[in-house]
Amino acid sequence: VTGYEASEVIGKTPRLWRSDKQDPLFYKDMFGQLNSQGHWSGELWNRNKHGGLFLEALEIRSLPPGSPQN
């Protein structure tokens, strides 16, 4: 979907796919819920390697401190 190889994204932040379709308040609310509840789910527009937009349904969960980050 993204058009990237694993070697191109490992160690990068999700900003790599940012579409700018969501305003800063969207991300503030998303991270606020992640911080307060430990999870967030919803839909989000992102951009692939060639600039095309794609819609994602995401479930994001915080890892407790000391968790393995595979």
FENQUIWO-V97354 format. One record per residue. N is the residue number from 1. RES is the residue in one small letter. SS is DSSP state (A for helix, B for strand, O for the rest). PHI is phi as a letter, one per 20 degrees, with the letter a starting at -180 (NA if undefined). Layout:
# FENQUIWO-V97354
{{N,RES,SS,PHI} {N,RES,SS,PHI}}
This chain:
# FENQUIWO-V97354
{{1,v,O,NA} {2,t,O,e} {3,g,O,n} {4,y,O,e} {5,e,O,e} {6,a,A,g} {7,s,A,f} {8,e,A,e} {9,v,A,d} {10,i,O,f} {11,g,O,n} {12,k,O,e} {13,t,O,e} {14,p,A,f} {15,r,A,g} {16,l,A,g} {17,w,A,e} {18,r,B,g} {19,s,O,e} {20,d,O,m} {21,k,O,e} {22,q,O,e} {23,d,O,e} {24,p,A,g} {25,l,A,f} {26,f,A,g} {27,y,A,f} {28,k,A,f} {29,d,A,f} {30,m,A,f} {31,f,A,f} {32,g,A,f} {33,q,A,f} {34,l,A,g} {35,n,A,f} {36,s,A,e} {37,q,A,d} {38,g,O,n} {39,h,B,b} {40,w,B,b} {41,s,B,c} {42,g,B,r} {43,e,B,d} {44,l,B,b} {45,w,B,e} {46,n,B,c} {47,r,B,d} {48,n,O,e} {49,k,O,g} {50,h,O,e} {51,g,O,n} {52,g,O,f} {53,l,B,e} {54,f,B,b} {55,l,B,e} {56,e,B,d} {57,a,B,e} {58,l,B,d} {59,e,B,c} {60,i,B,d} {61,r,B,c} {62,s,O,f} {63,l,O,e} {64,p,O,f} {65,p,O,g} {66,g,O,n} {67,s,O,f} {68,p,O,f} {69,q,O,d} {70,n,O,f}}
